[in-house]
Amino acid sequence: MLESLLKQTEARHTHLCPRQILGVRIGLAGALALGLETPRTDRRLLIIVETDGCFVDGVEVATGASVGHRTLRVEDYGKVAATFVDVKSEQAVRVAPHLDVREKARRYAPEERRHYFAQLRGYQVMPDDELLHIRPVHLAVPVGDIVSRAGVRVSCAQCGEEIINGREVAVGNRLLCCACAGPAYYHPAGDAHELPVNAEPEPHALLLLVPRPPDCPHTGDFRHHHKQDRLLYLAEGPVSTMDRGDE
């Protein structure tokens, strides 16, 4: 079965690469850990991948998941990893390669002097327990909120555009789209300094991790908040904000 799946993902790129193989292997292992058969044609399996690119093609081919069917989501952490969720039981597992997987691959292809081709061969034959780390996880947002419900739609109180899939953000007594609630990933052309007036994003909003300033007295992770060039401080409790000038 692996060979057939690799041929399918190879056809998408005209060549096969190590990350495609990892995508297929991770896709099969994640579904198996939940006791779900693949490929699937229903929406019981939700997969959240942590990068885009050829790795995702491997996951799609192995599982049948896709963005179009709303069974595949991308949270771009820049990592070759994925979380698999049984929507019915809400059980979830995260699957990622072991940290030393490149070195291990060479043991399975000792005749290959080049790292790339050692990975290309080794990743296909390594046992799951040597290739992958699988651990149970809990989603930060309930799976029902991620999946939402078909037909749910509201209009943004600020820009007027329609919002589907329950992605509106409550700010005071108004419902806003994520762009108007901020931070948005874009600015209108020629008006880069005019950002929407908005409240703080919900704790599950997608934010960018930035290093903590060495002279800052606070501890924990900082995340960049584009609105007014501020930093979000994520501690044991809720998210709070600090202007850079006040640090």
Backbone as numpy.savetxt, mean C-alpha at the origin, in Angstrom:
# Nx Ny Nz CAx CAy CAz Cx Cy Cz
2.02 -25.03 -11.62 1.19 -23.82 -11.62 2.06 -22.56 -11.62
3.16 -22.57 -10.86 4.03 -21.40 -10.79 4.55 -21.03 -12.17
4.96 -22.02 -12.93 5.51 -21.74 -14.27 4.48 -21.05 -15.15
3.22 -21.52 -15.09 2.16 -20.92 -15.89 1.91 -19.47 -15.49
1.90 -19.20 -14.18 1.67 -17.84 -13.70 2.82 -16.91 -14.09
4.04 -17.43 -14.05 5.19 -16.62 -14.43 5.14 -16.26 -15.92
4.65 -17.18 -16.72 4.52 -16.88 -18.16 3.49 -15.78 -18.38
2.42 -15.79 -17.57 1.39 -14.76 -17.72 1.93 -13.38 -17.35
2.65 -13.31 -16.24 3.18 -12.00 -15.84 4.31 -11.57 -16.76
5.08 -12.51 -17.29 6.13 -12.18 -18.25 5.55 -11.57 -19.51
4.37 -12.05 -19.92 3.74 -11.54 -21.14 3.36 -10.07 -21.01
3.19 -9.58 -19.80 2.85 -8.18 -19.60 4.05 -7.26 -19.81
5.26 -7.82 -19.72 6.48 -7.00 -19.78 7.44 -7.41 -20.88
7.15 -8.52 -21.55 8.03 -9.12 -22.56 9.30 -9.70 -21.95
9.41 -9.69 -20.62 10.54 -10.33 -19.95 10.10 -10.63 -18.52
10.88 -11.47 -17.85 10.60 -11.82 -16.46 11.68 -11.22 -15.57
11.27 -10.62 -14.46 12.23 -10.03 -13.53 12.00 -10.58 -12.13
12.96 -10.44 -11.21 12.82 -10.98 -9.86 11.60 -10.45 -9.11
11.24 -9.19 -9.30 10.10 -8.65 -8.56 8.78 -9.23 -9.05
8.68 -9.57 -10.32 7.49 -10.26 -10.79 7.35 -11.61 -10.11
8.47 -12.31 -9.98 8.44 -13.61 -9.32 8.03 -13.45 -7.86
8.58 -12.46 -7.18 8.18 -12.20 -5.80 6.69 -11.88 -5.71
6.18 -11.14 -6.69 4.76 -10.83 -6.69 3.90 -12.08 -6.78
4.27 -12.99 -7.66 3.52 -14.23 -7.80 3.63 -15.07 -6.52
4.85 -15.21 -6.01 5.06 -16.03 -4.81 4.34 -15.43 -3.60
4.41 -14.11 -3.45 3.74 -13.45 -2.33 2.22 -13.57 -2.48
1.71 -13.42 -3.71 0.28 -13.56 -3.94 -0.24 -14.94 -3.56
0.48 -15.97 -3.97 0.06 -17.34 -3.65 0.16 -17.60 -2.15
1.25 -17.15 -1.53 1.46 -17.43 -0.11 0.46 -16.69 0.76
0.14 -15.44 0.40 -0.80 -14.67 1.20 -2.19 -15.27 1.19
-2.66 -15.66 0.03 -3.98 -16.28 -0.06 -4.01 -17.62 0.66
-2.92 -18.39 0.52 -2.85 -19.69 1.19 -2.88 -19.53 2.70
-2.22 -18.50 3.22 -2.20 -18.27 4.67 -3.59 -18.00 5.21
-4.47 -17.48 4.37 -5.85 -17.21 4.78 -6.79 -18.37 4.44
-6.24 -19.39 3.79 -7.06 -20.53 3.40 -7.98 -20.24 2.23
-7.59 -19.30 1.36 -8.42 -18.92 0.22 -7.78 -19.41 -1.08
-8.60 -19.96 -1.94 -8.12 -20.45 -3.23 -7.91 -19.28 -4.19
-6.99 -19.48 -5.12 -6.70 -18.47 -6.15 -6.60 -19.15 -7.50
-6.80 -18.38 -8.60 -7.23 -16.97 -8.62 -8.70 -16.84 -8.27
-9.08 -15.68 -7.78 -10.44 -15.46 -7.33 -11.20 -14.60 -8.34
-12.51 -14.85 -8.38 -13.39 -14.04 -9.23 -14.39 -13.25 -8.39
-14.36 -13.48 -7.06 -15.25 -12.73 -6.18 -14.47 -11.61 -5.49
-15.06 -11.02 -4.46 -14.41 -9.90 -3.77 -14.10 -10.24 -2.31
-13.95 -11.50 -2.04 -13.67 -11.89 -0.66 -12.24 -11.55 -0.24
-11.31 -11.58 -1.17 -9.91 -11.30 -0.87 -9.56 -9.87 -1.26
-9.14 -9.08 -0.28 -8.67 -7.73 -0.51 -7.16 -7.71 -0.29
-6.42 -7.13 -1.24 -4.97 -7.08 -1.14 -4.52 -5.63 -1.17
-3.66 -5.27 -0.22 -3.09 -3.93 -0.16 -1.59 -4.07 -0.41
-1.14 -3.63 -1.58 0.27 -3.72 -1.93 0.98 -2.43 -1.51
2.27 -2.54 -1.22 3.01 -1.40 -0.67 3.97 -0.77 -1.67
3.79 -1.07 -2.93 4.50 -0.40 -4.01 3.73 -0.65 -5.29
4.16 0.01 -6.37 3.55 -0.25 -7.67 4.58 -0.96 -8.55
4.34 -1.03 -9.84 5.31 -1.61 -10.75 5.10 -3.09 -11.00
6.17 -3.73 -11.48 6.07 -5.11 -11.95 5.72 -6.09 -10.84
6.09 -5.78 -9.60 5.71 -6.62 -8.46 4.20 -6.81 -8.41
3.47 -5.73 -8.64 2.01 -5.78 -8.56 1.42 -6.66 -9.66
2.05 -6.65 -10.83 1.58 -7.52 -11.91 1.63 -8.98 -11.47
2.68 -9.35 -10.77 2.78 -10.72 -10.27 1.69 -11.05 -9.28
1.39 -10.10 -8.37 0.32 -10.31 -7.39 -1.03 -10.46 -8.10
-1.27 -9.62 -9.09 -2.55 -9.68 -9.82 -2.72 -11.01 -10.53
-1.70 -11.45 -11.22 -1.79 -12.71 -11.97 -2.04 -13.89 -11.03
-1.38 -13.89 -9.88 -1.51 -15.01 -8.95 -2.86 -15.07 -8.26
-3.46 -13.90 -8.00 -4.65 -13.86 -7.15 -5.95 -13.52 -7.88
-5.84 -12.87 -9.03 -7.04 -12.39 -9.70 -7.50 -11.04 -9.19
-6.81 -10.47 -8.22 -7.18 -9.16 -7.69 -6.82 -8.06 -8.68
-7.56 -6.96 -8.63 -7.26 -5.83 -9.51 -7.85 -4.56 -8.93
-7.26 -3.44 -9.32 -7.79 -2.14 -8.89 -9.20 -1.96 -9.44
-9.42 -2.39 -10.67 -10.72 -2.21 -11.31 -11.84 -2.93 -10.59
-11.54 -4.06 -9.98 -12.55 -4.81 -9.22 -12.60 -4.39 -7.76
-11.76 -3.40 -7.40 -11.69 -2.89 -6.02 -11.28 -3.98 -5.04
-10.48 -4.91 -5.51 -9.93 -5.95 -4.64 -8.42 -5.77 -4.47
-7.88 -4.71 -5.04 -6.45 -4.40 -4.93 -6.29 -2.91 -4.68
-5.50 -2.57 -3.67 -5.24 -1.18 -3.35 -3.74 -0.96 -3.23
-3.29 0.25 -3.54 -1.88 0.58 -3.44 -1.69 1.63 -2.35
-0.93 1.27 -1.31 -0.45 2.22 -0.30 1.05 2.28 -0.52
1.52 3.29 -1.21 2.89 3.29 -1.71 3.90 3.63 -0.62
4.41 2.58 0.04 5.47 2.71 1.03 6.84 2.45 0.40
6.85 2.12 -0.89 8.11 1.79 -1.54 8.67 0.45 -1.09
7.80 -0.47 -0.69 8.23 -1.78 -0.20 7.61 -2.90 -1.03
8.40 -3.93 -1.28 7.88 -5.13 -1.93 7.23 -5.97 -0.84
5.97 -5.71 -0.61 5.21 -6.37 0.46 3.73 -6.17 0.18
2.91 -7.01 0.80 1.46 -6.88 0.61 0.74 -7.46 1.81
-0.41 -6.87 2.12 -1.29 -7.38 3.17 -2.52 -7.98 2.52
-2.88 -9.18 2.98 -4.01 -9.93 2.43 -5.10 -9.98 3.48
-6.32 -9.62 3.08 -7.43 -9.53 4.02 -8.58 -10.40 3.55
-9.05 -11.28 4.42 -10.27 -12.03 4.17 -11.42 -11.12 4.58
-12.12 -10.57 3.60 -13.16 -9.58 3.89 -14.27 -10.18 4.74
-14.50 -11.47 4.62 -15.58 -12.12 5.38 -15.22 -12.27 6.85
-14.02 -12.77 7.14 -13.62 -13.00 8.53 -12.83 -11.83 9.12
-12.36 -10.92 8.25 -11.52 -9.77 8.61 -10.13 -10.19 9.11
-9.78 -11.45 8.91 -8.43 -11.90 9.23 -7.47 -11.32 8.19
-6.27 -10.91 8.63 -5.31 -10.29 7.71 -3.90 -10.78 8.01
-3.11 -10.93 6.95 -1.69 -11.27 7.09 -0.88 -10.37 6.17
0.32 -10.04 6.60 1.25 -9.26 5.78 2.39 -10.18 5.34
2.72 -10.12 4.06 3.75 -10.98 3.49 4.83 -10.12 2.86
6.08 -10.39 3.20 7.22 -9.66 2.65 8.41 -10.61 2.54
9.35 -10.33 1.65 10.54 -11.16 1.57 11.38 -11.02 2.83
12.10 -12.08 3.20 13.06 -11.98 4.29 14.14 -10.95 3.92
14.71 -10.32 4.91 15.68 -9.26 4.66 16.92 -9.77 3.92
17.28 -11.04 4.13 18.48 -11.58 3.51 18.17 -12.44 2.29
17.02 -12.19 1.67 16.56 -13.07 0.59 17.50 -13.05 -0.61
18.14 -11.93 -0.90 19.06 -11.87 -2.04 20.25 -12.80 -1.83
20.79 -12.80 -0.62 21.92 -13.67 -0.33 21.50 -15.14 -0.37
20.33 -15.44 0.17 19.83 -16.81 0.14 19.64 -17.32 -1.28
19.20 -16.43 -2.17 18.92 -16.84 -3.55 20.17 -17.39 -4.22
21.33 -16.88 -3.88 22.58 -17.34 -4.50 22.86 -18.81 -4.18
22.38 -19.27 -3.02 22.59 -20.68 -2.67 21.77 -21.61 -3.55
20.70 -21.09 -4.12 19.85 -21.90 -4.97 20.21 -21.78 -6.45
21.16 -20.91 -6.74 21.66 -20.77 -8.12 23.16 -20.50 -8.06
23.94 -21.47 -7.53 25.38 -21.23 -7.32 26.16 -21.03 -8.62
25.61 -21.50 -9.71 26.30 -21.35 -10.99 26.18 -19.95 -11.57
25.24 -19.15 -11.02 25.03 -17.80 -11.52 25.94 -16.82 -10.78
26.82 -16.15 -11.49 27.72 -15.18 -10.88 27.07 -13.80 -10.72
26.06 -13.52 -11.52 25.42 -12.22 -11.47 24.23 -12.28 -10.51
24.15 -11.29 -9.64 23.10 -11.26 -8.61 21.71 -11.33 -9.23
21.50 -10.57 -10.28 20.17 -10.50 -10.90 19.67 -11.88 -11.30
20.51 -12.63 -12.00 20.08 -13.93 -12.51 20.03 -14.98 -11.40
20.83 -14.79 -10.34 20.71 -15.67 -9.18 19.35 -15.49 -8.52
18.91 -14.24 -8.42 17.58 -13.96 -7.85 16.49 -14.49 -8.77
16.69 -14.32 -10.07 15.70 -14.77 -11.04 15.45 -16.26 -10.92
16.48 -17.03 -10.67 16.33 -18.48 -10.54 16.00 -18.88 -9.11
16.69 -18.27 -8.15 16.50 -18.66 -6.76 15.09 -18.41 -6.26
14.51 -17.27 -6.60 13.17 -16.94 -6.12 12.11 -17.92 -6.61
12.38 -18.62 -7.68 11.40 -19.56 -8.21 11.38 -20.88 -7.45
12.50 -21.23 -6.82 12.60 -22.57 -6.22 12.75 -22.54 -4.70
12.99 -21.40 -4.11 13.16 -21.33 -2.65 11.88 -21.71 -1.94
11.94 -22.47 -0.84 10.74 -22.75 -0.05 10.15 -21.46 0.51
8.85 -21.46 0.73 8.17 -20.26 1.23 8.80 -19.75 2.52
9.16 -20.65 3.44 9.66 -20.19 4.72 11.04 -19.57 4.64
11.79 -19.88 3.59 13.09 -19.24 3.39 12.96 -17.95 2.59
11.94 -17.89 1.75 11.76 -16.73 0.89 10.98 -15.62 1.57
9.93 -16.00 2.32 8.95 -15.02 2.77 8.75 -15.02 4.28
8.41 -13.83 4.78 8.01 -13.66 6.17 6.51 -13.36 6.18
5.74 -14.18 6.88 4.29 -14.04 6.93 3.88 -13.84 8.38
3.14 -12.75 8.65 2.71 -12.51 10.02 1.30 -11.93 10.04
0.51 -12.29 11.05 -0.83 -11.70 11.19 -0.73 -10.21 11.52
-1.67 -9.43 10.99 -1.72 -8.00 11.28 -3.17 -7.58 11.49
-3.33 -6.39 12.08 -4.64 -5.78 12.23 -4.66 -4.49 11.41
-5.70 -4.27 10.64 -5.81 -3.06 9.83 -6.07 -1.85 10.73
-5.45 -0.73 10.39 -5.66 0.50 11.14 -7.05 1.07 10.88
-7.61 0.74 9.73 -8.96 1.17 9.36 -9.80 -0.07 9.14
-11.01 -0.17 9.68 -11.84 -1.36 9.48 -12.02 -1.67 8.00
-12.01 -2.95 7.69 -12.09 -3.35 6.28 -13.40 -2.86 5.65
-14.46 -2.77 6.44 -15.72 -2.26 5.92 -15.62 -0.82 5.45
-14.81 -0.02 6.14 -14.61 1.37 5.72 -13.76 1.45 4.46
-12.81 0.52 4.31 -11.97 0.50 3.11 -12.80 0.12 1.89
-13.58 -0.93 2.04 -14.38 -1.43 0.91 -15.54 -0.50 0.62
-16.16 0.06 1.68 -17.30 0.94 1.57 -18.48 0.21 0.95
-19.43 0.98 0.42 -20.63 0.39 -0.17 -20.90 1.00 -1.53
-21.36 0.17 -2.43 -21.69 0.65 -3.77 -22.85 1.64 -3.70
-22.78 2.69 -4.50 -23.86 3.65 -4.59 -23.78 4.78 -3.59
-22.82 4.74 -2.68 -22.67 5.82 -1.71 -21.98 7.00 -2.38
-22.63 8.17 -2.38 -22.04 9.36 -3.02 -22.54 10.62 -2.34
-21.64 11.58 -2.22 -22.01 12.90 -1.71 -21.26 13.92 -2.54
-21.63 15.19 -2.42 -20.91 16.26 -3.11 -20.09 17.04 -2.09
-18.89 17.42 -2.49 -18.00 18.20 -1.62 -18.61 19.58 -1.39
-18.67 20.00 -0.12 -19.27 21.29 0.22 -18.41 22.45 -0.24
-17.17 22.21 -0.65 -16.30 23.31 -1.06 -16.15 23.40 -2.58
-15.75 22.29 -3.23 -15.54 22.35 -4.68 -16.75 21.87 -5.47
-17.66 21.16 -4.82 -18.86 20.68 -5.48 -18.72 19.37 -6.22
-17.52 18.82 -6.32 -17.32 17.57 -7.05 -17.88 16.39 -6.27
-18.31 15.37 -7.01 -18.90 14.20 -6.39 -17.83 13.31 -5.76
-18.15 12.75 -4.60 -17.26 11.85 -3.88 -17.96 10.51 -3.75
-17.29 9.43 -4.16 -17.87 8.09 -4.07 -17.08 7.23 -3.08
-17.65 6.09 -2.76 -16.99 5.07 -1.93 -16.68 5.53 -0.51
-17.45 6.50 -0.02 -17.29 6.92 1.37 -15.98 7.60 1.68
-15.40 8.31 0.71 -14.10 8.94 0.91 -14.20 10.40 1.34
-15.39 10.85 1.72 -15.54 12.22 2.19 -14.93 12.38 3.58
-14.57 13.60 3.92 -13.96 13.92 5.22 -14.85 14.95 5.92
-15.23 14.68 7.15 -16.06 15.61 7.91 -15.16 16.68 8.53
-15.42 17.94 8.18 -14.70 19.08 8.75 -15.74 20.01 9.33
-15.83 20.03 10.65 -16.91 20.78 11.28 -18.24 20.15 10.90
-19.14 20.97 10.36 -20.43 20.44 9.93 -20.50 20.28 8.41
-19.33 20.25 7.74 -19.29 20.11 6.29 -18.61 18.82 5.89
-19.03 18.26 4.76 -18.37 17.09 4.18 -17.53 17.55 2.99
-16.23 17.30 3.05 -15.31 17.74 2.01 -14.65 16.54 1.35
-14.18 16.75 0.11 -13.35 15.74 -0.54 -11.96 15.77 0.09
-11.17 14.74 -0.14 -9.83 14.68 0.46 -8.95 15.83 0.00
-9.15 16.28 -1.24 -8.32 17.38 -1.76 -8.62 18.68 -1.04
-9.89 18.97 -0.81 -10.26 20.20 -0.12 -9.97 20.11 1.37
-10.08 18.92 1.95 -9.76 18.75 3.37 -8.26 18.79 3.58
-7.49 18.39 2.56 -6.04 18.47 2.57 -5.37 17.42 3.43
-4.08 17.20 3.22 -3.30 17.81 2.13 -3.58 17.14 0.79
-3.66 17.93 -0.27 -3.90 17.39 -1.62 -2.57 17.05 -2.29
-2.62 16.15 -3.26 -1.40 15.79 -3.98 -1.15 16.72 -5.17
-2.05 17.69 -5.39 -1.88 18.61 -6.53 -2.32 20.00 -6.12
-1.85 21.01 -6.89 -2.31 22.39 -6.77 -2.77 22.84 -8.15
-3.79 23.68 -8.24 -4.19 24.21 -9.54 -3.02 24.93 -10.21
-2.84 24.72 -11.49 -1.73 25.32 -12.22 -1.79 26.84 -12.13
-0.63 27.48 -11.85 -0.56 28.92 -11.77 -1.08 29.49 -10.48
-1.45 28.61 -9.55 -1.99 29.08 -8.28 -1.43 28.23 -7.15
-0.13 27.98 -7.23 0.50 26.99 -6.35 0.44 27.37 -4.88
0.29 28.66 -4.56 0.34 29.07 -3.17 -1.02 29.14 -2.51
-2.08 28.96 -3.32 -3.42 29.02 -2.75 -3.88 27.61 -2.45
-3.82 27.22 -1.18 -4.28 25.91 -0.76 -5.62 26.05 -0.05
-6.44 25.01 -0.08 -7.73 25.09 0.59 -7.57 25.34 2.09
-8.51 26.07 2.66 -8.54 26.25 4.11 -9.22 25.02 4.67
-8.50 24.27 5.49 -9.05 22.99 5.92 -8.59 22.63 7.31
-9.22 21.61 7.85 -8.86 21.12 9.17 -7.79 20.05 9.04
-7.35 19.53 10.16 -6.31 18.50 10.14 -6.86 17.23 9.52
-6.02 16.47 8.81 -6.48 15.22 8.21 -6.78 14.18 9.28
-7.63 13.22 8.92 -7.92 12.13 9.82 -6.64 11.33 10.07
-6.55 10.60 11.20 -5.32 9.85 11.49 -4.94 8.85 10.42
-5.92 8.34 9.62 -5.58 7.35 8.61 -5.23 7.98 7.27
-5.14 9.33 7.19 -4.80 9.97 5.93 -3.39 9.59 5.51
-3.13 9.55 4.21 -1.82 9.19 3.69 -0.88 10.39 3.82
0.20 10.23 4.57 1.15 11.29 4.81 2.55 10.79 4.50
3.48 11.72 4.30 4.83 11.36 3.92 5.76 11.45 5.12
6.52 10.38 5.37 7.43 10.35 6.50 8.66 11.18 6.20
9.03 12.02 7.14 10.24 12.83 7.01 11.05 12.69 8.29
12.37 12.87 8.24 13.20 12.69 9.43 12.87 13.71 10.51
13.00 13.31 11.76 12.81 14.22 12.87 14.02 15.13 12.97
13.84 16.45 13.08 14.97 17.36 13.22 15.81 16.98 14.44
17.14 16.96 14.33 17.99 16.51 15.44 17.87 17.37 16.69
17.50 18.64 16.52 17.41 19.53 17.68 16.00 19.62 18.25
15.10 18.79 17.73 13.71 18.83 18.20 13.59 18.06 19.51
12.94 18.61 20.54 12.84 17.94 21.84 11.84 16.80 21.87
11.00 16.70 20.82 9.97 15.67 20.80 10.54 14.37 20.25
9.90 13.27 20.59 10.29 11.97 20.06 9.15 11.39 19.25
9.46 10.42 18.43 8.43 9.78 17.63 8.63 10.07 16.16
7.64 9.69 15.36 7.72 9.87 13.93 7.12 11.21 13.53
7.74 11.85 12.54 7.17 13.05 11.97 6.68 12.74 10.57
5.60 13.38 10.19 5.10 13.19 8.84 4.80 14.55 8.24
5.20 14.71 7.01 5.08 16.02 6.39 3.65 16.33 6.02
3.19 17.49 6.41 1.84 17.95 6.10 1.99 19.16 5.18
1.57 19.03 3.93 1.86 20.05 2.93 1.19 21.39 3.24
0.07 21.37 3.90 -0.63 22.62 4.20 0.22 23.49 5.11
0.57 24.67 4.65 1.32 25.67 5.40 2.66 25.13 5.88
3.20 24.14 5.18 4.54 23.63 5.45 4.71 23.24 6.91
3.78 22.46 7.43 3.85 22.06 8.83 4.24 20.60 8.94
4.50 20.18 10.17 4.83 18.79 10.44 3.73 18.17 11.28
3.42 16.93 10.98 2.49 16.19 11.82 3.29 15.28 12.73
2.99 15.30 13.99 3.70 14.49 14.96 2.81 13.34 15.38
3.26 12.12 15.13 2.47 10.94 15.45 3.04 10.30 16.71
2.30 10.41 17.80 2.76 9.86 19.07 1.86 8.69 19.46
1.88 8.33 20.77 1.06 7.22 21.24 -0.43 7.58 21.13
-0.73 8.86 21.14 -2.11 9.30 21.10 -2.49 9.83 19.73
-3.43 10.78 19.65 -3.87 11.32 18.36 -2.81 12.18 17.71
-3.02 12.48 16.43 -2.10 13.31 15.68 -2.23 14.76 16.13
-1.11 15.42 16.33 -1.12 16.85 16.65 -0.21 17.57 15.67
-0.32 18.89 15.60 0.50 19.64 14.65 1.32 20.68 15.36
2.46 21.02 14.72 3.33 22.06 15.24 3.86 22.86 14.08
3.77 24.18 14.14 4.40 25.00 13.12 5.91 24.89 13.27
6.62 24.86 12.16 8.07 24.75 12.24 8.69 25.91 13.01
8.07 27.08 12.90 8.63 28.22 13.58 8.52 28.14 15.10
7.63 27.23 15.59 7.43 27.11 17.04 8.26 25.99 17.65
8.97 25.21 16.83 9.70 24.07 17.36 10.97 24.52 18.07
